[in-house]
Amino acid sequence: MNWETIPRMVLSAADRFGDAEAVVDGELRLTFTELVDRVRTAAGAFAAAGIGKGDRVAIWAPNSAEWIVAAFGLLTAGGVLVPVNTRFKAAEAHDIVHRSGAKLVLVEAGFLGLDFEAPPGVPVIDLKSGFLASGSPFERTVSGDDVSDITFTSGTTGRPKGVLMTHAQTLRLYGEWCDLATLREGDRYLIVNPFFHIFGYKAGCIASLIRGATILPVPVFDVDRVLELVAREKVTVLPGPPTLYHSLLAAGDRHDLSSLRVAVTGAADIPVELIRRIVSDLPFRHIMTGYGLTEAGTATSSRPGDSFEDIATTVGTPCEGVEVSIAADGEVLIRGYSVMRGYLDDPAATAETIDADGWLHTGDLGTLDDRGHLRIVGRKKDMFIVGGFNAYPAEIEGFLLEHPAVAQAAVIGVPDERLGQVGKAFVVRSAPVSAADLIAWSRERMAGFKAPRSVEFLEELPLNATGKVMKDQLR
């Protein structure tokens, strides 16, 4: 279907799915008809608050029904959504709000004990205050080429940059995502991925409204709460990082997980054994893995019927209308309709990232096999050089995860007088093992320059809200 804009797609859900459940958030249960009514009313509230076409509004709040109503209400009023990372401290959120030029900030008062003061002249409204229900039904015309959202990069390296995406790009890409994930009408989709990230918002909320799936938002990841919801609400679709599936496997038979059908996990290097166990020990019938980034959405995906090996070791093949190429230095390049319009107010960074031929330079290193499957081997900035040899942390981490006592691993390069740099591993243990044993084990399995020279054991790795390890904190 060609709706051209996100509001058109969302508003049509009332006619397409009617009284089926659209959102289940605690005690609140909304049908598609009720959700659309709330979205139109919220659009009126934004219009009454002075939000015009193209005006930006920031949402700094956890996953909730109100977040969904606010985001789609804003777009229906012609505004541009600026989702803000809930892991940010107030000063970091303030920076995003200031740089985005947001005219309004919506927050959930007291979430994680954070208090937010907006820049002067920018009203701050509590999402749960009744503001969203205060308008009269309203809709403003926008076009497919209009910017729909400005999503800031996760900032594992450097200051986050605002990525401009349009309505048409988003609808086309996530329409295809629904096919790849086998998302269908009546699915019950537990969204653990945060809405401020494209995985939660676009592959989550937008995909669900395209297909008629029920959205179950999870504000803070807690494995027991997730298991309880899966059993009680008969959840069928459960995306998340590999750690989520480790948790499900560890939980054993405490809950009825028989309704689960679709698992979707990200581009982290995943042990083949984990993929096997997700299928053999859990009820999932379809596993999708993919590779994407804020600047281009989902670029590659596994396909139904791919082998465990393909799903674990590659991120699939390019989406329709998306080209993937590998530069001479190994960097993954992406070109196609889904590439961002640019970085907000940063033409220099845009020109540095998208070259004259339209190729987006991802900063990731990868290889393409003769079947067109992409394998991500690490971040260009993470690579370190040991005595003249290039060492890729993601590859070394993949080896370490094969050790039975290693639950999680992150590797960085540290200075070394003789070799320039050497690997240091940060490891979360699942069973007793010493640093010396792990180093000896590594030397038997990988080239000497790759094997870590030192190991530090941690209770947990520092992760950002999308599950990526924040290596700058390890350094």
Secondary structure as UniProt FT lines:
FT   HELIX           6..17
FT   TURN            18..19
FT   STRAND          21..25
FT   TURN            26..27
FT   STRAND          28..31
FT   HELIX           32..48
FT   TURN            49..50
FT   TURN            53..54
FT   STRAND          56..60
FT   HELIX           65..76
FT   TURN            77..78
FT   STRAND          80..83
FT   TURN            86..87
FT   HELIX           90..100
FT   STRAND          104..107
FT   TURN            109..110
FT   HELIX           111..113
FT   TURN            120..121
FT   STRAND          124..126
FT   TURN            127..128
FT   HELIX           131..133
FT   TURN            144..145
FT   STRAND          147..152
FT   STRAND          162..166
FT   HELIX           167..181
FT   TURN            185..186
FT   STRAND          188..191
FT   TURN            195..196
FT   HELIX           198..200
FT   HELIX           201..206
FT   HELIX           207..211
FT   STRAND          214..217
FT   HELIX           223..233
FT   HELIX           242..251
FT   TURN            252..253
FT   TURN            258..259
FT   STRAND          262..265
FT   HELIX           272..280
FT   STRAND          286..293
FT   TURN            294..296
FT   STRAND          297..301
FT   TURN            304..305
FT   HELIX           308..313
FT   STRAND          317..318
FT   TURN            320..321
FT   STRAND          322..326
FT   TURN            328..329
FT   STRAND          331..336
FT   TURN            337..338
FT   STRAND          342..343
FT   TURN            344..345
FT   HELIX           347..353
FT   TURN            356..357
FT   STRAND          360..368
FT   TURN            370..371
FT   STRAND          374..379
FT   TURN            380..382
FT   STRAND          384..386
FT   TURN            387..388
FT   STRAND          389..391
FT   HELIX           393..400
FT   TURN            401..402
FT   TURN            404..405
FT   STRAND          406..416
FT   TURN            417..419
FT   STRAND          420..429
FT   HELIX           435..445
FT   TURN            448..450
FT   STRAND          454..457
FT   TURN            465..466
FT   HELIX           471..474
//
